[in-house]
């Protein structure tokens, strides 16, 4: 089976978790015997065309335009380039069995390729604009919401990463349940993550200190502000604790300012962007990893912590709430509740043996449920279901009949002949 994937990010371009998802899924599908081609957004000094672990990857630059026109204008110009490359690749390879689009940012190109080549479209919706912003509050957000609905309408089926997301998509876009299928994100297990990173600064890699680690985008919905608000209560019981916040995002300066106001600069390190090996080293050094999201469709960072054997605390929110059972593989906290977070962090720091036991159970769960081989197999089942669907075959067979009818009607008008109406 030939699969064409469209995504606005793919390694080494990493904006959020979507990049890693598309790479790991494609990698596992190729290992399972599928042919996968990916078209994505490029950047300077990154190859425009390469083979990555068997995945054919093409990177395109958005059409030139006025950057002041905003993000949606940029997305549309990117889609012109994705479509142009998609047509060239499809013609060159003789077509694909399915088009797999990831999130709204590739909707225009995915929809066009679907109808040009009469190829079924599958979409994975990783998050919604409505959910990210707890509603729609301005024109840009409403536009993005409309494009997300359009993608959900055009797709034969939609994959979402959690039961929480399935319910959100049904509620926000009024989708029928049978159009949605839940397949979680996956994780590469510890053997694949074994490479060590560079030595960490002494104040971080201090065996006498308790390291609390967060990694992710710095945006309000990730709840990093809740970590900062919990720091004073944690320090009262564990004055040697140190907090590392890794990642970038538009909320970074606000968080740093909040940290300065609380006079916590010597206890909190904002690490900025970190590479994979450094991230793995921080997981190894951490006494606890904390992800207190206020909105989270899934939470792949929680799987990373599980795969690295790091004791884990998450908010009982969205997809995170479905990943672990409280006091079985980790601990949960009330979303937005700094006191609840401080209490649970102190529980793990005060009982290292119990924390290690929870982490071991979490690691076993990651092996049994969240390996990319399992996720790829579930995704391949959806591909097969779509390709074999009788409605899909009828759609392909009937494509072009309207064009034929239009041609006959034009000839009828020109020759003033009567022809029977048919569809």
ABEGO torsion letter per residue (X at the ends): XBBBBBBABBOABBABAAAAAAAAAAAAAAAAGBBBBBBBBBBBGBBABBBBGGBBBBBBBBBBBBAAAEAAAAAAAAAAAAAAAAAAAAAAAGEBABBBBBEAAAAAAAAAAAAAAGBBBBBBBABBAAAAAGEBABAAAAAAAAAAAAAAAABABBBBABAAAAAAAAAAAGBBAAABBBBBBBBBBAAAAABBBBBBBAAABBAABBBBBBBEBBBAAAGAAAAAAAAAAAAAABAABBBBBBEBEAAAAAAAAAAAAAGAAAABBBAEBBBAAAAAAAAAABABBBBBBABBAAGAAAAAAAAAGBBBBBBBBEAAAAABBBGAAEBBBBBGBAAAAAAAAAAAAABAAAAAAAAAAAAAAAAAAABAAAAAAAAAAAAAAAAABAAAAAAAAABGAAAAAAAAAAAAAAAGBBBBBBX
